[in-house]
């Protein structure tokens, strides 16, 4: 029997699960509403215990874990391309991937689970989360030098004021040098 609305065999799987199919029971594809000539086994996921029909190949289930448990193994440290969670952002800043159980996780951008390393270093140094209007400035101007002695905490308004003052001071030095003063 297929779902009356979408005509898929998911309906069959739910009916089989509710009917009390025994783990380890083997059936042909046409017996459970699938197409083809393969055999399937009613199998419990090794990760979460969820039961489902799994295709048999050489008398073994093809995927012993369900899709959800399989995808978990490809996150963070378990991902094939994991490089320790440190990435260089396009603008030169270093980002850190945080796990949801990290105490500073609320500072991370939700979709990417990332936080700028200089903000994380300053927050850990202060022992608190940083406010949105607080800016961590690199004193030597090198954006990937995140030593605490190179970082300075300021507000957005103060940072803009200091930047303007530094720009004007540099311009004055250039003019004085050109005029021989």
Contact map, one row per residue, 1 for C-alpha under 8 A:
1110000010110000000000000000000010000000000000000000000000000000000000000000000000000000000000000000000000000000000000000000000000000000000000000000000000000000000000000000000000000
1111001111110000000000000000000010000000000000000000000000000000000000000000000000000000000000000000000000000000000000000000000000000000000000000000000000000000000000000000000000000
1111111111110000000000000000000000000000000000000000000000000000000000000000000000000000000000000000000000000000000000000000000000000000000000000000000000000000000000000000000000000
0111111000000000000000000000000000000000000000000000000000000000000000000000000000000000000000000000000000000000000000000000000000000000000000000000000000000000000000000000000000000
0011111000000000000000000000000000000000000000000000000000000000000000000000000000000000000000000000000000000000000000000000000000000000000000000000000000000000000000000000000000000
0011111100000000000000000000000000000000000000000000000000000000000000000000000000000000000000000000000000000000000000000000000000000000000000000000000000000000000000000000000000000
0111111110000000000000000000000000000000000000000000000000000000000000000000000000000000000000000000000000000000000000000000000000000000000000000000000000000000000000000000000000000
0110011111100000000000000000000000000000000000000000000000000000000000000000000000000000000000000000000000000000000000000000000000000000000000000000000000000000000000000000000000000
1110001111111000000000000000000011000000000000000000000000000000000000000000000000000000000000000000000000000000000000000000000000000000000000000000000000000000000000000000000000000
0110000111111100000000000000000000000000000000000000000000000000000000000000000000000000000000000000000000000000000000000000000000000000000000000000000000000000000000000000000000000
1110000111111110000000000000000000000000000000000000000000000000000000000000000000000000000000000000000000000000000000000000000000000000000000000000000000000000000000000000000000000
1110000011111111000000000000000110000000000000000000000000000000000000000000000000000000000000000000000000000000000000000000000000000000000000000000000000000000000000000000000000000
0000000011111111100000000000000100000000000000000001100000000000000000000000000000000000000000000000000000000000000000000000000000000000000000000000000000000000000000000000000000000
0000000001111111110000000000000000000000000000000000000000000000000000000000000000000000000000000000000000000000000000000000000000000000000000000000000000000000000000000000000000000
0000000000111111111000000000000000000000000000000000000000000000000000000000000000000000000000000000000000000000000000000000000000000000000000000000000000000000000000000000000000000
0000000000011111111110000000000000000000000000000000000000000000000000000000000000000000000000000000000000000000000000000000000000000000000000000000000000000000000000000000000000000
0000000000001111111110000000000000000000000000000011000000000000000000000000000000000000000000000000000000000000000000000000000000000000000000000000000000000000000000000000000000000
0000000000000111111110000000000000000000000000000000000000000000000000000000000000000000000000000000000000000000000000000000000000000000000000000000000000000000000000000000000000000
0000000000000011111110000000000000000000000000000000000000000000000000000000000000000000000000000000000000000000000000000000000000000000000000000000000000000000000000000000000000000
0000000000000001111111000000000000000000000000000000000000000000000000000000000000000000000000000000000000000000000000000000000000000000000000000000000000000000000000000000000000000
0000000000000001111111101000000000000000010000000000000000000000000000000000000000000000000000000000000000000000000000000000000000000000000000000000000000000000000000000000000000000
0000000000000000000111111000000000000000010000000000000000000000000000000000000000000000000000000000000000000000000000000000000000000000000000000000000000000000000000000000000000000
0000000000000000000011111000000000000000111100000010000000000000000000000000000000000000000000000000000000000000000000000000000000000000000000000000000000000000000000000000000000000
0000000000000000000001111100000000000000111000000000000000000000000000000000000000000000000000000000000000000000000000000000000000000000000000000000000000000000000000000000000000000
0000000000000000000011111110000000000000110000000000000000000000000000000000000000000000000000000000000000000000000000000000000000000000000000000000000000000000000000000000000000000
0000000000000000000000011111000000000011110000000000000000000000000000000000000000000000000000000000000000000000000000000000000000000000000000000000000000000000000000000000000000000
0000000000000000000000001111101100000011100000000000000000000000000000000000000000000000000000000000000000000000000000000000000000000000000000000000000000000000000000000000000000000
0000000000000000000000000111111100001111000000000000000000000000000000000000000000000000000000000000000000000000000000000000000000000000000000000000000000000000000000000000000000000
0000000000000000000000000011111111111111000000000000000000000000000000000000000000000000000000000000000000000000000000000000000000000000000000000000000000000000000000000000000000000
0000000000000000000000000001111111111000000000000000000000000000000000000000000000000000000000000000000000000000000000000000000000000000000000000000000000000000000000000000000000000
0000000000000000000000000011111111000000000000000000000000000000000000000000000000000000000000000000000000000000000000000000000000000000000000000000000000000000000000000000000000000
0000000000011000000000000011111111000000000000000000000000000000000000000000000000000000000000000000000000000000000000000000000000000000000000000000000000000000000000000000000000000
1100000010010000000000000000111111100000000000000000000000000000000000000000000000000000000000000000000000000000000000000000000000000000000000000000000000000000000000000000000000000
0000000010000000000000000000111111110000000000000000000000000000000000000000000000000000000000000000000000000000000000000000000000000000000000000000000000000000000000000000000000000
0000000000000000000000000000110011111000000000000000000000000000000000000000000000000000000000000000000000000000000000000000000000000000000000000000000000000000000000000000000000000
0000000000000000000000000000110001111100000000000000000000000000000000000000000000000000000000000000000000000000000000000000000000000000000000000000000000000000000000000000000000000
0000000000000000000000000001110000111110000000000000000000000000000000000000000000000000000000000000000000000000000000000000000000000000000000000000000000000000000000000000000000000
0000000000000000000000000001100000011111000000000000001100000000000000000000000000000000000000000000000000000000000000000000000000000000000000000000000000000000000000000000000000000
0000000000000000000000000111100000001111100000000000001100000000000000000000000000000000000000000000000000000000000000000000000000000000000000000000000000000000000000000000000000000
0000000000000000000000000111100000000111110000000000111100001000000000000000000000000000000000000000000000000000000000000000000000000000000000000000000000000000000000000000000000000
0000000000000000000000111110000000000011111000000000111100001000000000000000000000000000000000000000000000000000000000000000000000000000000000000000000000000000000000000000000000000
0000000000000000000011111100000000000001111100000011110000000000000000000000000000000000000000000000000000000000000000000000000000000000000000000000000000000000000000000000000000000
0000000000000000000000110000000000000000111110000011110000001001000000000000000000000000000000000000000000000000000000000000000000000000000000000000000000000000000000000000000000000
0000000000000000000000100000000000000000011111001111000000000001000000000000000000000000000000000000000000000000000000000000000000000000000000000000000000000000000000000000000000000
0000000000000000000000000000000000000000001111111111000000000001110000000000000000000000000000000000000000000000000000000000000000000000000000000000000000000000000000000000000000000
0000000000000000000000000000000000000000000111111000000000000001100000000000000000000000000000000000000000000000000000000000000000000000000000000000000000000000000000000000000000000
0000000000000000000000000000000000000000000011111000000000000000110010000000000000000000000000000000000000000000000000000000000000000000000000000000000000000000000000000000000000000
0000000000000000000000000000000000000000000011111100000000000000000010000000000000000000000000000000000000000000000000000000000000000000000000000000000000000000000000000000000000000
0000000000000000000000000000000000000000000111111110000000000000000000000000000000000000000000000000000000000000000000000000000000000000000000000000000000000000000000000000000000000
0000000000000000000000000000000000000000000110011111000000000000010000000000000000000000000000000000000000000000000000000000000000000000000000000000000000000000000000000000000000000
0000000000000000100000100000000000000000011110001111100000000000000000000000000000000000000000000000000000000000000000000000000000000000000000000000000000000000000000000000000000000
0000000000001000100000000000000000000000011110000111110000000000000000000000000000000000000000000000000000000000000000000000000000000000000000000000000000000000000000000000000000000
0000000000001000000000000000000000000001111000000011111000000000000000000000000000000000000000000000000000000000000000000000000000000000000000000000000000000000000000000000000000000
0000000000000000000000000000000000000001111000000001111100001111000000000000000000000000000000000000000000000000000000000000000000000000000000000000000000000000000000000000000000000
0000000000000000000000000000000000000111100000000000111110001110000000000000000000000000000000000000000000000000000000000000000000000000000000000000000000000000000000000000000000000
0000000000000000000000000000000000000111100000000000011111111100000000000000000000000000000000000000000000000000000000000000000000000000000000000000000000000000000000000000000000000
0000000000000000000000000000000000000000000000000000001111111100000000000000000000000000000000000000000000000000000000000000000000000000000000000000000000000000000000000000000000000
0000000000000000000000000000000000000000000000000000000111110000000000000000000000000000000000000000000000000000000000000000000000000000000000000000000000000000000000000000000000000
0000000000000000000000000000000000000000000000000000000111111000000000000000000000000000000000000000000000000000000000000000000000000000000000000000000000000000000000000000000000000
0000000000000000000000000000000000000000000000000000000111111100000000000000000000000000000000000000000000000000000000000000000000000000000000000000000000000000000000000000000000000
0000000000000000000000000000000000000001101000000000011110111111000000000000000000000000000000000000000000000000000000000000000000000000000000000000000000000000000000000000000000000
0000000000000000000000000000000000000000000000000000011110011111000000000000000000000000000000000000000000000000000000000000000000000000000000000000000000000000000000000000000000000
0000000000000000000000000000000000000000000000000000011000001111110000000000000000000000000000000000000000000000000000000000000000000000000000000000000000000000000000000000000000000
0000000000000000000000000000000000000000001111000000010000001111110000000000000000000000000000000000000000000000000000000000000000000000000000000000000000000000000000000000000000000
0000000000000000000000000000000000000000000011100000000000000011111011000000000000000000000000000000000000000000000000000000000000000000000000000000000000000000000000000000000000000
0000000000000000000000000000000000000000000010100100000000000011111111000000000000000000000000000000000000000000000000000000000000000000000000000000000000000000000000000000000000000
0000000000000000000000000000000000000000000000000000000000000000111111100000000000000000000000000000000000000000000000000000000000000000000000000000000000000000000000000000000000000
0000000000000000000000000000000000000000000000000000000000000000011111110000000000000000000000000000000000000000000000000000000000000000000000000000000000000000000000000000000000000
0000000000000000000000000000000000000000000000110000000000000000111111111000000000000000000000000000000000000000000000000000000000000000000000000000000000000000000000000000000000000
0000000000000000000000000000000000000000000000000000000000000000111111111100000000000000000000000000000000000000000000000000000000000000000000000000000000000000000000000000000000000
0000000000000000000000000000000000000000000000000000000000000000001111111110000000000000000000000000000000000000000000000000000000000000000000000000000000000000000000000000000000000
0000000000000000000000000000000000000000000000000000000000000000000111111110000000000000000000000000000000000000000000000000000000000000000000000000000000000000000000000000000000000
0000000000000000000000000000000000000000000000000000000000000000000011111110011000000000000000000000000000000000000000000000000000000000000000000000000000000000000000000000000000000
0000000000000000000000000000000000000000000000000000000000000000000001111111111100000000000000000000000000000000000000000000000000000000000000000000000000000000000000000000000000000
0000000000000000000000000000000000000000000000000000000000000000000000111111111000000000000000000000000000000000000000000000000000000000000000000000000000000000000000000000000000000
0000000000000000000000000000000000000000000000000000000000000000000000000111111001001000000000001010000000000000000000000000000000000000000000000000000000000000000000000000000000000
0000000000000000000000000000000000000000000000000000000000000000000000000111111001010000000000000000000000000000000000000000000000000000000000000000000000000000000000000000000000000
0000000000000000000000000000000000000000000000000000000000000000000000001111111101000000000000000000000000000000000000000000000000000000000000000000000000000000000000000000000000000
0000000000000000000000000000000000000000000000000000000000000000000000001111111111000000000000000000000000000000000000000000000000000000000000000000000000000000000000000000000000000
0000000000000000000000000000000000000000000000000000000000000000000000000100011111000000000000000000000000000000000000000000000000000000000000000000000000000000000000000000000000000
0000000000000000000000000000000000000000000000000000000000000000000000000000001111100000000000000000000000000000000000000000000000000000000000000000000000000000000000000000000000000
0000000000000000000000000000000000000000000000000000000000000000000000000001111111111000000000000000000000000000000000000000000000000000000000000000000000000000000000000000000000000
0000000000000000000000000000000000000000000000000000000000000000000000000000000011111110000000000000000000000000000000000000000000000000000000000000000000000000000000000000000000000
0000000000000000000000000000000000000000000000000000000000000000000000000000100001111100000000000000000000000000000000000000000000000000000000000000000000000000000000000000000000000
0000000000000000000000000000000000000000000000000000000000000000000000000001000001111110000000111100000000000000000000000000000000000000000000000000000000000000000000000000000000000
0000000000000000000000000000000000000000000000000000000000000000000000000000000000111111000001111000000000000000000000000000000000000000000000000000000000000000000000000000000000000
0000000000000000000000000000000000000000000000000000000000000000000000000000000000101111100001110000000000000000000000000000000000000000000000000000000000000000000000000000000000000
0000000000000000000000000000000000000000000000000000000000000000000000000000000000000111110111100000000000000000000000000000000000000000000000000000000000000000000000000000000000000
0000000000000000000000000000000000000000000000000000000000000000000000000000000000000011111111100000000000000000000000000000000000000000000000000000000000000000000000000000000000000
0000000000000000000000000000000000000000000000000000000000000000000000000000000000000001111110000000000000000000000000000000000000000000000000000000000000000000000000000000000000000
0000000000000000000000000000000000000000000000000000000000000000000000000000000000000000111110000000000000000000000000000000000000000000000000000000000000000000000000000000000000000
0000000000000000000000000000000000000000000000000000000000000000000000000000000000000001111111000000000000000000000000000000000000000000000000110000000000000000000000000000000000000
0000000000000000000000000000000000000000000000000000000000000000000000000000000000000001111111100000000000000000000110000000000000000000000000110000000000000000000000000000000000000
0000000000000000000000000000000000000000000000000000000000000000000000000000000000000111100111110000000000000000000111000000000000000000000000110000000000000000000000000000000000000
0000000000000000000000000000000000000000000000000000000000000000000000000000000000001111100011111000000000000000011110000000000000000000000000000000000000000000000000000000000000000
0000000000000000000000000000000000000000000000000000000000000000000000000000000000001110000001111100000000000000011110000000000000000000000000000000000000000000000000000000000000000
0000000000000000000000000000000000000000000000000000000000000000000000000001000000001100000000111110000000000001111000000000000000000000000000000000000000000000000000000000000000000
0000000000000000000000000000000000000000000000000000000000000000000000000000000000001000000000011111010110010000111000000000000000000000000000000000000000000000000000000000000000000
0000000000000000000000000000000000000000000000000000000000000000000000000001000000000000000000001111110010000000100000000000000000000000000000000000000000000000000000000000000000000
0000000000000000000000000000000000000000000000000000000000000000000000000000000000000000000000000111110010000000100000000000000000000000000000000000000000000000000000000000000000000
0000000000000000000000000000000000000000000000000000000000000000000000000000000000000000000000000011111010000000000000000000000000000000000000000000000000000000000000000000000000000
0000000000000000000000000000000000000000000000000000000000000000000000000000000000000000000000000111111110000000000000000000000000000000000000000000000000000000000000000000000000000
0000000000000000000000000000000000000000000000000000000000000000000000000000000000000000000000000000111111000000000000000000000000000000000000000000000000000000000000000000000000000
0000000000000000000000000000000000000000000000000000000000000000000000000000000000000000000000000100011111110000000000010000000010000000000000000000000000000000000000000000000000000
0000000000000000000000000000000000000000000000000000000000000000000000000000000000000000000000000111111111110000100000000000000000000000000000000000000000000000000000000000000000000
0000000000000000000000000000000000000000000000000000000000000000000000000000000000000000000000000000001111110000000000000000000000000000000000000000000000000000000000000000000000000
0000000000000000000000000000000000000000000000000000000000000000000000000000000000000000000000000000000111111000001000000000000011000000000000000000000000000000000000000000000000000
0000000000000000000000000000000000000000000000000000000000000000000000000000000000000000000000000100000111111101111000000000000000000000000000000000000000000000000000000000000000000
0000000000000000000000000000000000000000000000000000000000000000000000000000000000000000000000000000000000111111111000000000000000000000000000000000000000000000000000000000000000000
0000000000000000000000000000000000000000000000000000000000000000000000000000000000000000000000000000000000011111110000000000000000000000000000000000000000000000000000000000000000000
0000000000000000000000000000000000000000000000000000000000000000000000000000000000000000000000000000000000001111100000000000000000000000000000000000000000000000000000000000000000000
0000000000000000000000000000000000000000000000000000000000000000000000000000000000000000000000001000000000011111110000000000000000000000000000000000000000000000000000000000000000000
0000000000000000000000000000000000000000000000000000000000000000000000000000000000000000000000001111000010011111111000000000000000000000000000000000000000000000000000000000000000000
0000000000000000000000000000000000000000000000000000000000000000000000000000000000000000000000111100000000011101111100000000000000000000000000000000000000000000000000000000000000000
0000000000000000000000000000000000000000000000000000000000000000000000000000000000000000000000111100000000111000111110110000000000000000000000000000000000000000000000000000000000000
0000000000000000000000000000000000000000000000000000000000000000000000000000000000000000000011110000000000000000011111110000000000000000000000000000000000000000000000000000000000000
0000000000000000000000000000000000000000000000000000000000000000000000000000000000000000000011110000000000000000001111111000000000000000000000000100000000000000000000000000000000000
0000000000000000000000000000000000000000000000000000000000000000000000000000000000000000000001000000000000000000000111111100000000000001000000000100001000000000000000000000000000000
0000000000000000000000000000000000000000000000000000000000000000000000000000000000000000000000000000000000000000001111111110000001000011000000000000000000000000000000000000000000000
0000000000000000000000000000000000000000000000000000000000000000000000000000000000000000000000000000000100000000001111111111000000000000000000000000000000000000000000000000000000000
0000000000000000000000000000000000000000000000000000000000000000000000000000000000000000000000000000000000000000000011111111100000000000000000000111000000000000000000000000000000000
0000000000000000000000000000000000000000000000000000000000000000000000000000000000000000000000000000000000000000000001111111110000000001000000000001001010000000000000000000000000000
0000000000000000000000000000000000000000000000000000000000000000000000000000000000000000000000000000000000000000000000111111111111000000000000000000000000000000000000000000000000000
0000000000000000000000000000000000000000000000000000000000000000000000000000000000000000000000000000000000000000000000011111111100000000000000000000000000000000000000000000000000000
0000000000000000000000000000000000000000000000000000000000000000000000000000000000000000000000000000000000000000000000001111111000000000000000000001000000000000000000000000000000000
0000000000000000000000000000000000000000000000000000000000000000000000000000000000000000000000000000000000000000000000000111111100000000000000000000000000000000000000000000000000000
0000000000000000000000000000000000000000000000000000000000000000000000000000000000000000000000000000000000000000000000000011111110000000000000000000000000000000000000000000000000000
0000000000000000000000000000000000000000000000000000000000000000000000000000000000000000000000000000000000000000000000000011011111000000000000000000000000000000000000000000000000000
0000000000000000000000000000000000000000000000000000000000000000000000000000000000000000000000000000000100100000000000000010001111100000000000000000000000000000000000000000000000000
0000000000000000000000000000000000000000000000000000000000000000000000000000000000000000000000000000000000100000000000100010000111110100000000000000000000000000000000000000000000000
0000000000000000000000000000000000000000000000000000000000000000000000000000000000000000000000000000000000000000000000000000000011111100000000000000000000000000000000000000000000000
0000000000000000000000000000000000000000000000000000000000000000000000000000000000000000000000000000000000000000000000000000000001111110000000000000000000000000000000000000000000000
0000000000000000000000000000000000000000000000000000000000000000000000000000000000000000000000000000000000000000000000000000000000111110000000000000000000110000000000000000000000000
0000000000000000000000000000000000000000000000000000000000000000000000000000000000000000000000000000000000000000000000000000000001111111000000000000000011110000000000000000000000000
0000000000000000000000000000000000000000000000000000000000000000000000000000000000000000000000000000000000000000000000100000000000011111100000000000000011110010000000000000000000000
0000000000000000000000000000000000000000000000000000000000000000000000000000000000000000000000000000000000000000000001100100000000000111110000000000001111000000000000000000000000000
0000000000000000000000000000000000000000000000000000000000000000000000000000000000000000000000000000000000000000000000000000000000000011111000000000001111000000000000000000000000000
0000000000000000000000000000000000000000000000000000000000000000000000000000000000000000000000000000000000000000000000000000000000000001111111101100011100000000000000000000000000000
0000000000000000000000000000000000000000000000000000000000000000000000000000000000000000000000000000000000000000000000000000000000000000111111000000011100000000000000000000000000000
0000000000000000000000000000000000000000000000000000000000000000000000000000000000000000000000000000000000000000000000000000000000000000011111000000010000000000000000000000000000000
0000000000000000000000000000000000000000000000000000000000000000000000000000000000000000000000000000000000000000000000000000000000000000011111100000000000000000000000000000000000000
0000000000000000000000000000000000000000000000000000000000000000000000000000000000000000000000000000000000000000000000000000000000000000011111111000000000000000000000000000000000000
0000000000000000000000000000000000000000000000000000000000000000000000000000000000000000000111000000000000000000000000000000000000000000010011111100000000000000000000000000000000000
0000000000000000000000000000000000000000000000000000000000000000000000000000000000000000000111000000000000000000000000000000000000000000000001111100000000000000000000000000000000000
0000000000000000000000000000000000000000000000000000000000000000000000000000000000000000000000000000000000000000000000000000000000000000010001111110010000000000000000000000000000000
0000000000000000000000000000000000000000000000000000000000000000000000000000000000000000000000000000000000000000000011001000000000000000010000111111011000000000000000000000000000000
0000000000000000000000000000000000000000000000000000000000000000000000000000000000000000000000000000000000000000000000001000000000000000000000001111111000000000000000000000000000000
0000000000000000000000000000000000000000000000000000000000000000000000000000000000000000000000000000000000000000000000001100100000000000000000000111111000000000000000000000000000000
0000000000000000000000000000000000000000000000000000000000000000000000000000000000000000000000000000000000000000000000000000000000000000000000000011111100000000000000000000000000000
0000000000000000000000000000000000000000000000000000000000000000000000000000000000000000000000000000000000000000000000000000000000000000011100001111111100000000000000000000000000000
0000000000000000000000000000000000000000000000000000000000000000000000000000000000000000000000000000000000000000000001000100000000000001111000000111111110000000000000000000000000000
0000000000000000000000000000000000000000000000000000000000000000000000000000000000000000000000000000000000000000000000000000000000000001111000000000111111000000000000000000000000000
0000000000000000000000000000000000000000000000000000000000000000000000000000000000000000000000000000000000000000000000000100000000000111100000000000001111100000000000000000000000000
0000000000000000000000000000000000000000000000000000000000000000000000000000000000000000000000000000000000000000000000000000000000000111100000000000000111110110000000000000000000000
0000000000000000000000000000000000000000000000000000000000000000000000000000000000000000000000000000000000000000000000000000000000001110000000000000000011111110000000000000000000000
0000000000000000000000000000000000000000000000000000000000000000000000000000000000000000000000000000000000000000000000000000000000001110000000000000000001111111000000000000000000000
0000000000000000000000000000000000000000000000000000000000000000000000000000000000000000000000000000000000000000000000000000000000000000000000000000000000111111100000000000000000000
0000000000000000000000000000000000000000000000000000000000000000000000000000000000000000000000000000000000000000000000000000000000000000000000000000000001111111110000000000000000000
0000000000000000000000000000000000000000000000000000000000000000000000000000000000000000000000000000000000000000000000000000000000000010000000000000000001111111111000000000000000000
0000000000000000000000000000000000000000000000000000000000000000000000000000000000000000000000000000000000000000000000000000000000000000000000000000000000011111111100000000000000000
0000000000000000000000000000000000000000000000000000000000000000000000000000000000000000000000000000000000000000000000000000000000000000000000000000000000001111111110000000000000000
0000000000000000000000000000000000000000000000000000000000000000000000000000000000000000000000000000000000000000000000000000000000000000000000000000000000000111111111000000000000000
0000000000000000000000000000000000000000000000000000000000000000000000000000000000000000000000000000000000000000000000000000000000000000000000000000000000000011111111100000000000000
0000000000000000000000000000000000000000000000000000000000000000000000000000000000000000000000000000000000000000000000000000000000000000000000000000000000000001111111110000000000000
0000000000000000000000000000000000000000000000000000000000000000000000000000000000000000000000000000000000000000000000000000000000000000000000000000000000000000111111111000000000000
0000000000000000000000000000000000000000000000000000000000000000000000000000000000000000000000000000000000000000000000000000000000000000000000000000000000000000011111111100000000000
0000000000000000000000000000000000000000000000000000000000000000000000000000000000000000000000000000000000000000000000000000000000000000000000000000000000000000001111111110000000000
0000000000000000000000000000000000000000000000000000000000000000000000000000000000000000000000000000000000000000000000000000000000000000000000000000000000000000000111111111000000000
0000000000000000000000000000000000000000000000000000000000000000000000000000000000000000000000000000000000000000000000000000000000000000000000000000000000000000000011111111100000000
0000000000000000000000000000000000000000000000000000000000000000000000000000000000000000000000000000000000000000000000000000000000000000000000000000000000000000000001111111110000000
0000000000000000000000000000000000000000000000000000000000000000000000000000000000000000000000000000000000000000000000000000000000000000000000000000000000000000000000111111111000000
0000000000000000000000000000000000000000000000000000000000000000000000000000000000000000000000000000000000000000000000000000000000000000000000000000000000000000000000011111111100000
0000000000000000000000000000000000000000000000000000000000000000000000000000000000000000000000000000000000000000000000000000000000000000000000000000000000000000000000001111111110000
0000000000000000000000000000000000000000000000000000000000000000000000000000000000000000000000000000000000000000000000000000000000000000000000000000000000000000000000000111111111000
0000000000000000000000000000000000000000000000000000000000000000000000000000000000000000000000000000000000000000000000000000000000000000000000000000000000000000000000000011111111100
0000000000000000000000000000000000000000000000000000000000000000000000000000000000000000000000000000000000000000000000000000000000000000000000000000000000000000000000000001111111111
0000000000000000000000000000000000000000000000000000000000000000000000000000000000000000000000000000000000000000000000000000000000000000000000000000000000000000000000000000111111111
0000000000000000000000000000000000000000000000000000000000000000000000000000000000000000000000000000000000000000000000000000000000000000000000000000000000000000000000000000011111111
0000000000000000000000000000000000000000000000000000000000000000000000000000000000000000000000000000000000000000000000000000000000000000000000000000000000000000000000000000001111111
0000000000000000000000000000000000000000000000000000000000000000000000000000000000000000000000000000000000000000000000000000000000000000000000000000000000000000000000000000000111111
0000000000000000000000000000000000000000000000000000000000000000000000000000000000000000000000000000000000000000000000000000000000000000000000000000000000000000000000000000000111111
